[in-house]
Amino acid sequence: MTNSLKDIGITHSNINTQTSPEVLQSISIKKNMGQENSDGVLCINTGEFTGRSPNDRFIVKDDITKDKIWWGAINIPFKPEKFDDLYDKVISYLNQKELYVRSCYACAHSNYQMSIRVVNEYPWSNMFAYNMFIRPTEEELKTFEPEWTVINAPGFLANPKTDGTRQHNFAILNFTKKIALIGGTGYTGEIKKGIFSALNFILPTEKNTLPMHCSASIGEKGDTAIFFGLSGTGKTTLSTDAKRKLIGDDEHGWSMDNEIFNFEGGCYAKVINLSKESEPEIYGAIKKGAILENVVLDDKGNVNYTDTSITQNTRVSYPIHHIDNIQSPSIGGNPKNIFFLTADAFGVLPPISKLTPNQAAYHFISGYTAKVAGTEAGVVEPMPSFSACFGAPFMPLHPAKYAEMLSKKMKDAGVNVWLVNTGWTVGPYGIGTRMKLKYTRAMIDAVLNGELGAYNYDNYHIHSVFGVAQPRECPGVPTDVLSPRTTWNDDKAYYETAFKLANAFRENFKKFEAYASEEIHRGGPQRFAF
């Protein structure tokens, strides 16, 4: 490994390489880029952007990508010559800055490992890279050669008129040059999601491996469970369980050798309304070495996790070893159970239901959750939100490709698939309440312990609108909670809302009809509102 960056155009030597997180935290404090809370945890503000900016994510359209990428609003094409010009401007900008560089890996499985060099303008961004990617040993660093390079320049602002961007911020993938170029945004999630997006193209097309936006854990008997879900559905929370070893909380591969492996070396969890009582493992992981983003501190340096005055997307990153009960290395066998997590703000989906293979394919392609009032400008009532494969913003290929791979793997492995509603009960958002975490955990535990019984009429009720099988009983959960219609106490209002959501499913699925079989079509809601 060399400290020089001349191969990417950086000519100065003001470069900090493999700097320890302790030193990076100290530099961040000295440069007034952050402060420590009462426990000595670094707290930073990511600035203008407190989340990803999906409309400013681009992929260079060239010989490698032009015929393979699913181009459109999610995968926006960028001209190679525009990339080269913008790249030169960013490098010129960074040649005037002190830089922080880290060599690291993605993918815990050695057969699929990607070597990465991360070049950061800010010290806390480099500390994030330390937390989130896999950390090489001293021996591995001696011969380390980067395959991909992430160049991260939050202070550089693009000129949309000349640079080909939509506005001043951008995140661009170039598969020919193997570069992720990020500028104009301090949101650290863009760094990890850039590499995740690259792997979502490389693994299926080159290594016959399914990339997944999911968390994963493993039980004492070696039973792997994976949790698909969009932000805010409980993906990190439910996989972080004292009774099971954590494989990873966000990004995994399912190999052709039937192994599940983590892409990352850390966790990036939401901390809104976090408490020691409800999520003790995550709460305990927030110690020196972690980075809290966009949280509010009181005069004594204590974090108010209920304060959303900066953003609802308050976050923490920490190395995976901050969690006590982890699988090492971060690899498991074929899953026995797969959970699709959704935060249904309409309050009409069952809290847990079993899916047939066709229903599993339909719901995977749909990737449903809901937006609630106040989370985005203009949202004043629950709105259905669909993200194919539970991660459309990171999927360069057509969703049908990933769905086809998942369906085959589920069939070959004989996996049970469950739809879990971590959202609202007793009514929609604004009337009902959020499903209690203890009930969701009890339902997950019942599945993992084989306590929900055989798939038959005595044990399950088929939902009259969505066609899914909801269990009639579950240990630790009141029976009436298992039936969303029962909790409403108003059949007319319930069915009107259920049909509204069912119609939204059908409308969203129209764009996939040409790629989906008749069997998958039948996996969706079958009853229509009149």
Helices and strands as residue ranges (DSSP letters): G 6-8, E 15-17, H 21-30, E 34-36, E 42-44, G 54-56, E 57-60, E 76-78, H 80-94, E 99-106, G 110-112, E 114-120, H 123-132, H 138-142, E 148-153, H 160-163, E 170-174, E 179-183, H 189-207, E 210-218, E 224-229, H 235-239, E 245-248, E 251-254, E 259-262, E 266-270, H 280-285, E 291-293, E 296-297, E 303-304, E 315-319, G 320-322, E 331-333, E 335-342, E 352-355, H 357-366, E 368-371, E 383-386, G 388-390, G 392-394, H 399-413, E 416-421, E 424-425, E 433-434, H 437-448, E 460-462, E 469-471, G 479-482, H 484-488, H 491-509, G 510-512, H 518-521
